[in-house]
């Protein structure tokens, strides 16, 4: 099972930090703590064993006790400064302050008092330590969605009230729903509302800028047992597509939001993703057609084939309309 490179990097750094203060830890316990298999932990240790600080000589690399590992226990013997407290320069501190001020302006933070307090506390400490450089910094963000909608969502979250919303999907389908808002989160460049939808009778995520209208109702939101760790990428009732790519398109598995990745013999791989935007998927497959080996369901493959045929037909019509190329002129001899 492949995974995103940034997800693995976070886990690798977490393993070093955890082992630095925990001593020897059985492989099974480490796998359980980080939610992966014991085989993955061993592969992570192997990767860390050849990682370290610039220079990358033996004395620069992270090190483990090989004898302990053979007995099924992971013991870190040299972290190479990976767990050393971070010291920020002025430029780095100012960049972090800018990011925190931007974070503080997002709906996900403004609608949650605990988050807002944490961001404000860190900002106060960093601003005080940075001095005049921070005072000269001004961060302004564009509104993520209709201000009236954002205000209604924030108020409903704070008051634990139900919402009546009008929502448009990426396929330009508009619907009206009553929802119990649960949490507002930011992922990448967008804000998403996690909610219980009474129309779907289940958990749904709504991209905030696609909420056309929102009205806070004088009805208490019910309690719903929804998972706290959620990928806030809206899927709704979007169909699932499975695409097999050749090895050169490996970037798709790391940069495109996919639900599942399966490695195949010969370097090929298979991804499963939700078709929330058929136009986007069609363009992706057309642009990288030379690396596409298989597509299901057939409706997706037919859609791409029709688009390709229409494009080829348009080229043919263009050639007919323009007529034959004129014969080249031959200069006359004097």
Secondary structure, DSSP 4 states (H G I P E B T S, - for coil): ----HHHHHHHHHHHHHHHHHH-SEEHHHHHHHHTS-HHHHHHHHHHHHT-BSTT-SGGGB-EE-HHHHHTTEE-EEE-TTTTSPP---HHHHHHHHHHHHHHHTSHHHHT-HHHHHHHHHHHHHHHHHHTHHHHT-------SS-HHHHHHHHHHHHHTEEEEEEEE-TT--EEEEEEEEEEEEEETTEEEEEEEETTTTEEEEEEGGGEEEEEEEEEEPPP----SS------TTPPEEEEEE-GGGTHHHHHS--SEEEE-GGG-EEEEEE-S-HHHHHHHHHHTGGGEEEEESHHHHHHHHHHHHHHHHHHHHHHHHH-SPPPPP-PPP-
